[in-house]
Amino acid sequence: MPLYKLAHYQLLLVKENPFKLEKDMQVIVETNLGTLFGLQLIRSEFQLGGLRIDTLAFDKDAQAFVIIEYKKGANFSVVDQGMSYLSLMLNNKAEFILEYNENAAVLLKRDDVDWSQSRVVFISPSFTTFQLEAINFKDLPIELWEVRRYANNTVRFDQHKPSSAVATIKTVSKKSEVVKAVSREIKIYTEEGHLKIAQPDIAELYARFKDLVLSISPDISVKPLKKYIAFHAKTNVTDVVVLKKSLKIFINLPTGKLDDPKKLARDVSEVGHWGNGDYQIQISADDELEDIISLVRQSYKANS
């Protein structure tokens, strides 16, 4: 979609300033990795086993590695290359952990990593129709992001979402040993998967909660993880654990920072829990949903 500048009610087209080199995209992304994707940079240009990973990052929420590749040309297979990178990772777990420990402040142990949530991100100024069709699998751990740079120093990132939620990569794995091996270990977690356990009224309650949270800001997106569903902006704003007869909602604020006049939240800072933040609310009806959203809004403001 063209980008326009508004001047006295007149729309002036802002010309695109194309990237000349893949490295130009890489520098922008790595400099702003936390802002763009909420990721931690581990290593730029990581070489292993004859392959070079442009950017190796780590997702603290998922406790998983993320491989980022930059492409200017259109002549590549996102599935073949993505699966090759994931296979490299799964066959060299110790090397990836060593790389993390050499570049991060906190040491990482093998059991600290959730390899099932690993993924590959391709970033390019454009993708072909064939490449976009290739990601139409509900369980493919590959993301496609389009980046455009404009003459007014504006940069735009857009993610291409799969148009199908039915097809499975397992249909391809019958023909590819690499895809088969990766699919055995890496899983895609979805809202539907979390809601399978919930009674119908709890699924409806989650849908109402979700609508209210997303209405707080267009910056908030839904990010299903292994143990919970995160609502993410620059970081997780609130997390939801779906149970059969209730929802556990976590507010991402530290102890003492939540203004909760109705005492809806419980301080769980000294208790083990899955979600982020020190406050938990458990609900089975929507009686106090508006008040809960006011608490979530505090978290959004504090974490923006």
KEKE-3310 file (N, C-alpha, C; in steps of 0.2 Angstrom, whole numbers, plus 5000, padded with zeros to 4 digits):
npx = (5004:5003:5012:5007:5010:5002:4997:4990:4977:4980:4985:5001:5012:5024:5039:5047:5062:5072:5080:5097:5106:5106:5112:5108:5095:5097:5105:5096:5086:5093:5097:5085:5079:5072:5062:5055:5052:5052:5063:5079:5096:5108:5118:5126:5128:5131:5140:5139:5141:5142:5132:5126:5119:5110:5105:5105:5094:5085:5070:5063:5051:5046:5056:5065:5075:5077:5079:5084:5083:5088:5082:5084:5082:5071:5072:5071:5067:5056:5052:5061:5073:5070:5067:5079:5088:5082:5083:5097:5099:5092:5100:5112:5111:5119:5129:5122:5118:5130:5134:5124:5128:5140:5138:5128:5122:5116:5118:5113:5105:5104:5091:5084:5079:5066:5064:5054:5047:5055:5059:5059:5062:5059:5064:5060:5060:5049:5039:5036:5021:5021:5030:5022:5011:5017:5018:5006:5002:4996:5004:5018:5033:5038:5040:5035:5040:5038:5047:5048:5056:5056:5057:5056:5062:5055:5051:5043:5035:5028:5019:5016:5002:4998:4985:4978:4971:4971:4978:4992:5009:5014:5009:5019:5030:5030:5038:5050:5064:5070:5060:5051:5059:5061:5047:5043:5049:5047:5034:5018:5009:4993:4978:4967:4971:4974:4961:4954:4953:4944:4927:4912:4907:4918:4927:4920:4921:4934:4935:4928:4936:4948:4944:4942:4955:4963:4957:4963:4974:4981:4993:4995:4996:4991:4999:5001:5009:5018:5013:5004:4993:4999:4997:5004:5014:5027:5032:5026:5010:4998:4995:4986:4981:4972:4959:4949:4937:4939:4948:4965:4972:4986:4994:5006:5015:5026:5027:5018:5016:5003:4988:4975:4960:4949:4954:4956:4966:4979:4994:5007:5020:5029:5026:5026:5023:5016:5013:5019:5023:5018:5005:4990:4974:4959:4946:4929:4918:4910:4908:4917:4924:4927:4933:4945:4951:4954:4965:4974:4976:4984:4996:4999:5002:5013:5022:5024)
npy = (4994:5011:5025:5040:5058:5069:5085:5100:5094:5088:5074:5068:5059:5048:5043:5027:5021:5011:4996:4994:4984:4968:4969:4982:4981:4972:4979:4988:4980:4973:4983:4987:4976:4973:4982:4979:4965:4961:4953:4946:4951:4939:4935:4941:4936:4921:4907:4890:4873:4874:4883:4900:4910:4924:4933:4928:4926:4928:4923:4928:4926:4915:4907:4902:4900:4911:4912:4924:4929:4938:4944:4950:4946:4935:4922:4910:4896:4897:4887:4876:4882:4887:4876:4869:4878:4876:4862:4862:4869:4860:4849:4854:4858:4861:4870:4881:4885:4887:4898:4908:4909:4915:4927:4933:4940:4932:4915:4901:4885:4869:4863:4874:4879:4880:4870:4867:4879:4885:4896:4902:4918:4926:4941:4953:4964:4961:4947:4932:4926:4912:4910:4915:4907:4896:4896:4892:4884:4877:4874:4878:4883:4896:4913:4927:4943:4958:4972:4989:5004:5022:5038:5048:5044:5035:5018:5003:4989:4974:4959:4944:4934:4917:4911:4900:4889:4876:4866:4855:4854:4842:4834:4837:4832:4818:4817:4822:4820:4830:4839:4831:4827:4840:4843:4834:4839:4853:4863:4872:4883:4888:4899:4891:4879:4880:4883:4872:4864:4872:4875:4879:4892:4897:4899:4908:4919:4921:4926:4938:4945:4945:4954:4966:4968:4970:4981:4991:4996:4997:4992:4980:4963:4946:4932:4916:4905:4891:4888:4897:4911:4925:4943:4954:4969:4980:4972:4958:4962:4957:4940:4925:4910:4897:4887:4873:4878:4891:4907:4911:4926:4936:4950:4961:4968:4974:4969:4980:4990:4991:4999:4994:4996:4988:4977:4965:4958:4945:4944:4936:4935:4928:4915:4901:4903:4903:4914:4932:4945:4950:4949:4940:4936:4926:4921:4917:4922:4936:4947:4956:4961:4974:4981:4973:4975:4988:4987:4980:4990:4998:4991:4991:5004:5006:4997:5002)
npz = (5000:4996:5003:5011:5014:5024:5020:5023:5020:5008:5000:4999:4990:4997:4992:4989:4997:4992:4999:4997:5000:5009:5021:5026:5030:5040:5050:5054:5060:5069:5078:5083:5089:5101:5101:5089:5089:5102:5106:5111:5106:5101:5093:5078:5062:5063:5061:5057:5054:5040:5037:5037:5049:5049:5059:5076:5088:5104:5112:5126:5133:5127:5130:5120:5105:5091:5074:5062:5045:5031:5016:4999:4986:4976:4974:4982:4993:5006:5015:5013:5016:5029:5036:5036:5043:5056:5058:5058:5071:5080:5079:5084:5098:5109:5104:5101:5114:5120:5112:5116:5130:5129:5125:5132:5148:5158:5162:5152:5153:5146:5149:5151:5139:5128:5116:5108:5104:5095:5081:5064:5056:5041:5033:5021:5007:4999:4995:4984:4976:4977:4988:4998:4998:5002:5015:5021:5031:5046:5056:5054:5059:5054:5050:5039:5036:5029:5024:5022:5016:5016:5008:5018:5029:5035:5041:5037:5044:5040:5044:5035:5037:5038:5026:5027:5039:5041:5033:5036:5040:5041:5030:5021:5027:5025:5013:5016:5025:5034:5036:5043:5054:5061:5063:5072:5084:5085:5089:5086:5095:5098:5100:5099:5103:5116:5121:5120:5132:5139:5146:5137:5141:5147:5137:5129:5139:5138:5125:5126:5135:5128:5117:5124:5129:5117:5112:5120:5114:5097:5096:5104:5103:5100:5107:5107:5118:5125:5138:5141:5135:5128:5129:5120:5118:5118:5127:5137:5141:5148:5153:5150:5157:5152:5160:5164:5170:5173:5171:5172:5175:5172:5178:5171:5181:5194:5212:5222:5213:5207:5206:5214:5219:5222:5226:5218:5213:5216:5225:5218:5219:5227:5224:5213:5196:5179:5171:5167:5178:5194:5199:5200:5194:5196:5186:5183:5178:5170:5178:5184:5174:5167:5177:5178:5166:5168:5176:5168:5158:5166:5166:5153:5150:5159:5153:5141)
capx = (5000:5007:5012:5006:5010:4996:4999:4984:4972:4982:4989:5007:5015:5031:5043:5050:5069:5073:5086:5102:5109:5103:5115:5105:5089:5100:5107:5090:5082:5097:5097:5079:5076:5067:5056:5051:5050:5053:5069:5086:5101:5113:5124:5126:5133:5133:5141:5139:5139:5142:5127:5127:5113:5111:5104:5103:5090:5082:5063:5063:5044:5045:5062:5067:5079:5074:5083:5081:5086:5086:5082:5083:5080:5065:5074:5073:5062:5056:5051:5067:5078:5068:5068:5087:5090:5079:5087:5104:5098:5090:5106:5118:5109:5125:5133:5118:5118:5136:5134:5120:5132:5146:5135:5122:5124:5114:5120:5108:5106:5100:5084:5081:5077:5060:5066:5048:5045:5060:5056:5063:5059:5062:5063:5062:5056:5044:5039:5032:5015:5023:5032:5017:5007:5021:5018:5000:5002:4994:5010:5024:5037:5041:5036:5037:5039:5039:5050:5049:5059:5053:5061:5055:5065:5050:5051:5036:5036:5021:5019:5011:4999:4995:4978:4974:4972:4969:4983:4997:5016:5015:5008:5025:5035:5031:5043:5056:5066:5072:5054:5049:5062:5059:5040:5043:5051:5044:5026:5015:5004:4987:4973:4962:4974:4973:4954:4951:4951:4939:4920:4910:4906:4925:4929:4916:4923:4941:4934:4926:4942:4953:4942:4943:4962:4965:4954:4967:4979:4982:5000:4994:4994:4990:5005:5000:5015:5017:5010:4999:4992:5002:4995:5011:5016:5034:5033:5019:5005:4995:4995:4981:4981:4965:4958:4942:4931:4941:4954:4970:4975:4992:4995:5013:5018:5029:5023:5017:5015:4997:4983:4969:4956:4944:4958:4954:4972:4982:5001:5010:5027:5032:5023:5028:5017:5018:5013:5023:5021:5017:4998:4986:4967:4956:4939:4924:4912:4913:4905:4922:4929:4929:4938:4951:4954:4958:4972:4978:4978:4990:5001:5001:5005:5019:5027:5025)
capy = (5000:5017:5029:5047:5063:5074:5092:5104:5090:5086:5068:5068:5052:5047:5038:5022:5022:5004:4994:4992:4978:4965:4972:4988:4978:4968:4984:4991:4975:4971:4989:4988:4970:4973:4986:4976:4958:4959:4948:4948:4949:4935:4935:4943:4932:4915:4902:4883:4867:4876:4888:4906:4913:4932:4935:4924:4930:4923:4925:4927:4924:4908:4903:4899:4903:4913:4913:4929:4929:4944:4942:4955:4942:4931:4915:4905:4892:4898:4881:4872:4885:4888:4869:4868:4881:4873:4856:4864:4871:4855:4845:4857:4862:4863:4875:4887:4887:4890:4905:4912:4910:4919:4934:4936:4941:4926:4908:4897:4878:4865:4862:4881:4881:4876:4870:4866:4885:4888:4898:4906:4924:4929:4948:4955:4970:4958:4940:4930:4923:4906:4910:4917:4901:4890:4896:4891:4878:4880:4872:4879:4888:4901:4919:4931:4950:4963:4979:4995:5010:5027:5044:5053:5041:5030:5011:5000:4981:4970:4952:4940:4929:4911:4912:4894:4887:4869:4862:4854:4853:4834:4832:4838:4828:4812:4817:4826:4818:4836:4842:4826:4828:4846:4843:4830:4842:4860:4864:4879:4884:4892:4900:4885:4873:4882:4883:4865:4862:4876:4874:4884:4898:4900:4901:4915:4923:4923:4930:4945:4948:4947:4960:4972:4970:4972:4988:4996:4999:4993:4989:4974:4957:4940:4928:4910:4901:4884:4887:4903:4915:4932:4949:4957:4975:4980:4966:4955:4966:4952:4933:4921:4903:4894:4881:4871:4882:4898:4909:4914:4932:4939:4957:4962:4974:4971:4970:4987:4995:4990:5002:4989:4998:4983:4971:4959:4954:4942:4945:4929:4936:4923:4909:4899:4904:4903:4921:4937:4949:4948:4949:4935:4936:4921:4923:4912:4925:4943:4952:4962:4962:4980:4983:4970:4979:4995:4985:4978:4996:5001:4987:4993:5011:5005:4994:5005)
capz = (5000:4995:5009:5009:5019:5024:5020:5021:5018:5002:5001:4995:4989:4999:4988:4993:4997:4993:5002:4992:5003:5014:5027:5028:5034:5046:5055:5057:5064:5075:5082:5086:5090:5106:5099:5084:5090:5109:5106:5113:5101:5104:5088:5071:5057:5067:5057:5060:5050:5033:5036:5041:5052:5049:5066:5081:5094:5109:5115:5134:5135:5125:5131:5113:5100:5085:5068:5057:5039:5027:5009:4994:4980:4977:4972:4988:4996:5013:5018:5013:5020:5036:5040:5036:5049:5062:5058:5061:5078:5084:5079:5088:5103:5114:5101:5102:5121:5121:5109:5121:5136:5128:5123:5137:5155:5162:5159:5150:5153:5141:5151:5151:5133:5126:5109:5104:5102:5090:5074:5059:5053:5035:5032:5014:5004:4995:4994:4979:4978:4978:4994:5003:4998:5005:5023:5022:5036:5053:5061:5051:5063:5050:5049:5034:5037:5023:5026:5016:5018:5012:5008:5024:5035:5038:5039:5039:5045:5040:5044:5031:5040:5033:5024:5029:5046:5040:5031:5041:5037:5041:5023:5017:5030:5022:5008:5018:5032:5037:5039:5048:5061:5064:5065:5078:5090:5086:5089:5085:5099:5096:5105:5099:5107:5124:5123:5120:5138:5142:5145:5132:5144:5148:5130:5128:5143:5135:5119:5128:5138:5122:5113:5128:5129:5111:5111:5123:5109:5091:5097:5107:5099:5104:5106:5111:5120:5127:5144:5142:5130:5130:5125:5119:5115:5118:5131:5138:5145:5152:5151:5152:5158:5151:5163:5162:5173:5174:5168:5177:5172:5176:5176:5171:5185:5200:5218:5224:5207:5204:5209:5213:5224:5223:5228:5213:5211:5222:5224:5218:5218:5231:5222:5206:5191:5172:5167:5169:5183:5201:5201:5197:5195:5193:5185:5179:5175:5167:5182:5185:5168:5166:5182:5177:5160:5170:5179:5162:5155:5170:5164:5146:5151:5162:5149:5134)
cpx = (5004:5007:5012:5008:5005:4998:4993:4979:4974:4986:4995:5011:5022:5034:5046:5058:5071:5080:5091:5105:5105:5105:5111:5099:5092:5102:5101:5086:5086:5097:5091:5075:5071:5061:5052:5048:5050:5058:5075:5091:5106:5119:5122:5130:5135:5134:5142:5137:5138:5136:5129:5120:5114:5111:5101:5100:5087:5075:5063:5056:5044:5051:5065:5071:5075:5079:5080:5086:5084:5087:5080:5080:5074:5066:5076:5067:5061:5055:5057:5072:5077:5069:5075:5090:5088:5082:5094:5104:5097:5096:5112:5116:5114:5128:5129:5118:5124:5137:5130:5125:5138:5144:5130:5125:5122:5115:5113:5110:5102:5093:5080:5078:5071:5061:5060:5045:5050:5056:5061:5059:5063:5060:5065:5058:5049:5044:5034:5026:5016:5026:5027:5012:5011:5021:5011:4999:5001:5000:5017:5028:5041:5037:5039:5035:5042:5042:5051:5052:5057:5058:5061:5058:5060:5051:5045:5038:5029:5022:5014:5009:4997:4988:4974:4976:4971:4974:4989:5004:5017:5013:5014:5030:5036:5036:5049:5058:5068:5065:5051:5052:5061:5052:5039:5044:5048:5037:5024:5009:4999:4982:4968:4965:4973:4966:4951:4949:4945:4932:4918:4909:4913:4928:4926:4919:4930:4940:4932:4933:4947:4951:4943:4951:4965:4962:4958:4971:4980:4989:5000:4992:4994:4996:5004:5007:5013:5012:5004:4998:4994:4998:5001:5011:5023:5036:5026:5016:5001:4995:4989:4982:4974:4964:4951:4936:4933:4947:4959:4973:4981:4993:5003:5016:5021:5025:5023:5016:5008:4992:4976:4964:4951:4947:4956:4960:4976:4990:5004:5017:5032:5030:5025:5022:5020:5018:5018:5020:5019:5010:4994:4978:4964:4949:4935:4918:4914:4910:4910:4927:4931:4934:4945:4954:4957:4964:4976:4980:4984:4996:5004:5005:5012:5024:5027:5031)
cpy = (5006:5021:5036:5051:5068:5081:5097:5100:5087:5079:5068:5062:5052:5042:5033:5023:5015:5002:4992:4985:4975:4967:4978:4986:4976:4973:4987:4987:4974:4977:4990:4982:4969:4976:4982:4970:4956:4953:4951:4946:4945:4935:4937:4939:4926:4910:4895:4878:4869:4881:4894:4909:4920:4934:4930:4927:4925:4927:4923:4924:4917:4903:4899:4903:4905:4915:4918:4929:4935:4942:4948:4951:4938:4924:4911:4902:4894:4892:4877:4875:4886:4881:4867:4871:4878:4866:4857:4865:4864:4849:4847:4861:4865:4869:4882:4889:4890:4897:4910:4914:4915:4926:4937:4936:4935:4920:4904:4889:4875:4865:4869:4883:4877:4876:4869:4873:4889:4890:4902:4912:4926:4936:4950:4961:4967:4950:4938:4927:4915:4905:4911:4911:4895:4890:4895:4884:4880:4878:4873:4885:4893:4907:4923:4938:4954:4970:4983:5001:5016:5034:5049:5049:5037:5023:5008:4992:4978:4963:4949:4934:4923:4912:4906:4892:4879:4864:4861:4852:4846:4831:4832:4833:4821:4811:4819:4823:4824:4838:4837:4826:4834:4846:4839:4834:4849:4860:4871:4879:4889:4893:4894:4880:4874:4881:4877:4862:4866:4874:4880:4891:4901:4902:4907:4920:4926:4927:4937:4948:4950:4953:4966:4973:4973:4979:4993:5000:4994:4990:4982:4969:4951:4935:4921:4907:4894:4883:4892:4907:4922:4937:4954:4964:4976:4974:4963:4960:4962:4945:4930:4913:4900:4888:4879:4875:4889:4900:4912:4920:4935:4946:4959:4968:4971:4973:4978:4992:4995:4994:4998:4991:4993:4976:4964:4955:4951:4943:4938:4930:4931:4916:4907:4900:4904:4910:4926:4941:4946:4948:4944:4937:4930:4922:4917:4915:4932:4949:4958:4963:4969:4983:4979:4973:4985:4993:4983:4984:4999:4997:4989:5000:5010:5002:4996:5010)
cpz = (5000:5002:5007:5015:5018:5025:5018:5018:5011:5004:4996:4995:4992:4995:4992:4992:4997:4996:4997:4994:5008:5021:5030:5032:5040:5051:5058:5062:5070:5080:5086:5087:5095:5104:5094:5086:5097:5110:5109:5108:5104:5099:5081:5067:5061:5062:5060:5055:5042:5032:5040:5043:5052:5056:5070:5087:5099:5112:5122:5136:5133:5127:5125:5109:5094:5080:5063:5051:5035:5020:5004:4988:4982:4976:4978:4990:5004:5017:5019:5017:5027:5040:5040:5042:5056:5063:5061:5068:5082:5084:5082:5093:5108:5111:5102:5109:5123:5118:5113:5127:5135:5126:5127:5144:5159:5158:5158:5150:5148:5142:5151:5145:5131:5118:5105:5101:5097:5084:5070:5056:5047:5034:5025:5012:5001:4995:4988:4981:4980:4986:5000:5003:5002:5012:5025:5026:5043:5058:5058:5056:5059:5049:5043:5035:5031:5026:5021:5020:5014:5013:5014:5030:5039:5036:5042:5039:5045:5040:5040:5035:5036:5032:5026:5036:5046:5038:5036:5037:5037:5034:5019:5020:5028:5017:5010:5025:5036:5041:5044:5054:5064:5067:5071:5085:5091:5085:5088:5090:5097:5101:5105:5103:5114:5126:5123:5127:5142:5141:5140:5135:5146:5142:5128:5132:5141:5129:5121:5131:5133:5119:5117:5128:5123:5109:5115:5118:5103:5092:5100:5102:5103:5102:5110:5112:5123:5133:5145:5135:5132:5126:5125:5116:5115:5122:5133:5143:5150:5149:5154:5152:5157:5155:5161:5164:5175:5170:5173:5173:5176:5173:5177:5175:5192:5206:5220:5219:5204:5208:5208:5219:5226:5225:5224:5212:5217:5220:5224:5217:5222:5229:5215:5202:5184:5169:5170:5174:5189:5203:5197:5199:5192:5192:5182:5177:5173:5172:5183:5180:5166:5171:5181:5171:5163:5173:5173:5158:5159:5167:5157:5146:5154:5158:5142:5133)
residu = (MET:PRO:LEU:TYR:LYS:LEU:ALA:HIS:TYR:GLN:LEU:LEU:LEU:VAL:LYS:GLU:ASN:PRO:PHE:LYS:LEU:GLU:LYS:ASP:MET:GLN:VAL:ILE:VAL:GLU:THR:ASN:LEU:GLY:THR:LEU:PHE:GLY:LEU:GLN:LEU:ILE:ARG:SER:GLU:PHE:GLN:LEU:GLY:GLY:LEU:ARG:ILE:ASP:THR:LEU:ALA:PHE:ASP:LYS:ASP:ALA:GLN:ALA:PHE:VAL:ILE:ILE:GLU:TYR:LYS:LYS:GLY:ALA:ASN:PHE:SER:VAL:VAL:ASP:GLN:GLY:MET:SER:TYR:LEU:SER:LEU:MET:LEU:ASN:ASN:LYS:ALA:GLU:PHE:ILE:LEU:GLU:TYR:ASN:GLU:ASN:ALA:ALA:VAL:LEU:LEU:LYS:ARG:ASP:ASP:VAL:ASP:TRP:SER:GLN:SER:ARG:VAL:VAL:PHE:ILE:SER:PRO:SER:PHE:THR:THR:PHE:GLN:LEU:GLU:ALA:ILE:ASN:PHE:LYS:ASP:LEU:PRO:ILE:GLU:LEU:TRP:GLU:VAL:ARG:ARG:TYR:ALA:ASN:ASN:THR:VAL:ARG:PHE:ASP:GLN:HIS:LYS:PRO:SER:SER:ALA:VAL:ALA:THR:ILE:LYS:THR:VAL:SER:LYS:LYS:SER:GLU:VAL:VAL:LYS:ALA:VAL:SER:ARG:GLU:ILE:LYS:ILE:TYR:THR:GLU:GLU:GLY:HIS:LEU:LYS:ILE:ALA:GLN:PRO:ASP:ILE:ALA:GLU:LEU:TYR:ALA:ARG:PHE:LYS:ASP:LEU:VAL:LEU:SER:ILE:SER:PRO:ASP:ILE:SER:VAL:LYS:PRO:LEU:LYS:LYS:TYR:ILE:ALA:PHE:HIS:ALA:LYS:THR:ASN:VAL:THR:ASP:VAL:VAL:VAL:LEU:LYS:LYS:SER:LEU:LYS:ILE:PHE:ILE:ASN:LEU:PRO:THR:GLY:LYS:LEU:ASP:ASP:PRO:LYS:LYS:LEU:ALA:ARG:ASP:VAL:SER:GLU:VAL:GLY:HIS:TRP:GLY:ASN:GLY:ASP:TYR:GLN:ILE:GLN:ILE:SER:ALA:ASP:ASP:GLU:LEU:GLU:ASP:ILE:ILE:SER:LEU:VAL:ARG:GLN:SER:TYR:LYS:ALA:ASN:SER)
# end
